[in-house]
Amino acid sequence: MNVNVAQDLVAQDRIAHDLSTAKSLDDYYAKLVPAHMGAGWNKSEPSLYPTPKKTFLPARWPYRTARVALDAAARLVGTQDAERRNLTLHNPLPGNTYGTAPTIVAAYQMIKGFEAARSHRHTPNAMRFILESGDRTYTIVDGKKLPMEEGDVLLTPNWCWHGHVNEGAANAYWVDFLDVPLTHLLGPVFFQRLDEGFVESAAEVAPDSPFRFPFAAWGAKAKTQAETRTGLREVVLGPPFLDSLRIKWRHLAANATFDEPQTTASCVYAVHSGTGTVTCDDHQFEWARGDVFVIPAWRSARWQAGGESYLLRVSDENLLEKLNWLHTAAPGSRMEDAGKRTGAF
Ligand SMILES: [Fe+2]
């Protein structure tokens, strides 16, 4: 018999003997430890609870701070070394150093004039919203050059090659959104750099790519939708749609004020234009152009717009809907039925 197998049999016999002779529950709990078992009736925290926990915190990241930080980084590190010159926006939840929300990470990113960020691909889905760019800034997606113009939303779904190239003089700034925290949790992370060259050689500029959503068309579409709350109109971007992330343009009329109920989805917002205030439980923040903020799962919010505003809303609703976990109240309750009638999602 293999030595390790023999040693394991002896150890298991000892654990079984110790458990069979436990003199009290406390003694029993101590003797479960070497067996790597836990008593389901004696957990330090319940594993099931009546409603979702409010774990992640509402938070805001002002663009004016992030822009200065990116410019400082541009003096100190090139894209040759950084892969991406980006600043991830980690939720201020104690101990968290990465995710903006449980399934989503947002990041500010910048490339300088005449600079490129090399091509790579990964299984996490990614998308970006362009805050500032000069002429001739592109994201190359699977060999096509997609213009990166102010207000554009660009998709780079699961395993699409993508790199960024700035052929003009002006710096370009944008916000990335990825479902990396979800892929970390589930495990299927794959990442690959382009073997040949820094970015894909691509002659063809493709402004009409299905992966590009220009603001002129999609902002106008949002504004012409029916109101879902007083002063609020929204449009879902697509097709194509990302498997995990739902992307919406949200239009707020000047001075729009409304309450939004809690939902199991987490939402990260980036401000295209306008100003306003969001009050989320005991957190309140003002937002302005370029700012990013998160309203995590199960947090209700009161919105107050200043001027007419457009905000990009990125949520994990596509994922939750597939799993039948998208709710505003306990599943099947009268309150949830009311939420569905008022378009709470
Ligand atoms: Fe990437």
Residues whose N, C-alpha, C, O or C-beta is under 5 A from the ligand:
A	BS01	LIG	none
